[in-house]
């Protein structure tokens, strides 16, 4: 059994590779805006000004390797629900894209 170690650079490289592969597949399948596959990027931010994840804190920004592209959905959440206050449910219920 392989010992798992914490390698942040390896995580970033793996996540970046997955994003690039997914984006390439969506593009190869005919584009992004008409594709039924929608990449949604999530960020969590706190509403408390003193919190490390307040919107004015640098820790809230997407990391370079995970920056949403212009046609991708980016949602900043401040609660644990995937849908409350995000508009995400309406976006994915939209049958036309």
C-alpha positions in Angstrom: 0.0 0.0 0.0 1.4 3.4 -1.0 1.8 5.9 1.8 -0.2 9.1 1.1 1.7 12.3 1.7 0.6 15.9 1.5 2.1 17.4 -1.6 0.4 20.7 -2.4 2.3 21.1 -5.7 1.2 17.6 -6.8 -2.4 18.5 -5.9 -2.2 21.7 -8.0 -0.7 19.8 -10.9 -3.3 17.1 -10.8 -6.2 19.5 -10.4 -4.9 21.6 -13.3 -4.5 18.6 -15.5 -8.0 17.4 -14.8 -9.4 20.9 -15.6 -7.5 21.2 -18.8 -8.6 17.7 -19.9 -12.2 18.4 -19.1 -12.1 21.7 -20.9 -10.5 20.1 -24.0 -13.2 17.4 -24.1 -16.0 19.9 -23.9 -14.4 22.0 -26.6 -13.9 18.9 -28.8 -17.5 17.9 -28.3 -18.7 21.1 -30.0 -18.1 24.1 -27.7 -19.0 25.3 -24.3 -22.1 27.5 -24.4 -24.3 24.9 -26.1 -22.7 21.9 -24.3 -24.9 20.1 -21.8 -21.7 19.8 -19.7 -21.3 22.9 -17.6 -18.2 23.5 -15.4 -19.1 25.3 -12.2 -16.4 26.8 -10.1 -17.2 27.3 -6.4 -15.6 29.5 -3.8 -16.6 29.9 -0.2 -16.5 33.3 1.5 -17.5 34.4 4.9 -19.8 37.3 5.7 -17.8 38.0 8.8 -15.3 40.8 8.2 -12.7 39.3 10.6 -12.9 35.8 9.0 -9.9 34.6 6.9 -12.3 33.8 4.1 -13.9 37.2 3.9 -14.2 38.5 0.3 -11.5 41.1 0.9 -9.0 38.4 2.0 -6.6 37.0 -0.6 -7.4 33.5 0.5 -10.8 33.7 -1.2 -9.5 34.1 -4.7 -9.4 31.2 -7.1 -5.9 29.8 -7.4 -4.2 30.4 -10.7 -4.6 26.9 -11.9 -8.3 26.9 -11.2 -9.3 30.3 -12.5 -12.7 30.0 -14.2 -12.7 30.7 -17.9 -15.1 33.3 -19.3 -17.8 30.9 -20.4 -17.7 29.0 -17.1 -20.0 29.6 -14.1 -18.3 31.0 -11.0 -20.3 31.0 -7.8 -19.2 32.4 -4.5 -21.1 30.9 -1.6 -21.4 31.9 2.0 -23.3 28.9 3.3 -23.0 25.1 3.2 -25.9 24.5 0.8 -25.1 23.9 -2.8 -28.2 25.8 -3.9 -29.3 28.4 -1.3 -28.5 31.9 -2.4 -26.5 30.8 -5.5 -29.0 30.7 -8.4 -27.4 27.3 -9.2 -30.6 25.4 -9.2 -32.2 27.8 -11.8 -29.1 27.6 -14.0 -29.1 23.8 -14.2 -32.9 23.6 -14.5 -32.7 25.8 -17.6 -33.3 23.3 -20.4 -31.9 25.7 -23.0 -28.4 26.0 -21.6 
